[in-house]
Amino acid sequence: MKINLHIERLILDGLPVAHGPSVAQLRAGLEAELSRLLAAGELAQLRGGGGAVPRLPSPSMKFSPAAKPARLGEQIAQAVHGAMKK
């Protein structure tokens, strides 16, 4: 099964990541973890099996200021995936 996911905008208020390489590392961690979660076979539980979702609220998250950007991306992916299953 092929999955196409487009996230037009992701708002991350208060995220302890500076600009530059940190943002690229966060993005890579998010993409890798979300791909892994979607490939894990939980697709039947996801919203409606397709279509556009204009807004996907996610629970509040707490981040460690010492966390690496890639790990922050993984945590964000897990939150997005969890919100998709609701």
C-alpha positions, 0 to 999 in steps of 0.5 A: 500500500502506498501512503502519501502524507502532506503536512502543509504547516506544523506549528511548534510553539516553544520548541527548544531548537535553533535555526539551521542544521537543528531544524533539518535534524528535527525534520529528518527525525520526524519523517523517519519516525512517522514513516516507521509508525505508518508502515507498522500496519496500524493504517486501519485505525487512522482517520477515515482511510484517506482524504484531507484533514484541515486541522489535527490537534495534538496533545501538549508535549513537554520537551527537554532543553537538552534533547537532540533535534532528531529525538524531538522530531521522533516525539512530534511524529508520535504525537501526530500519529496518535492524533491521527488515530483519534 
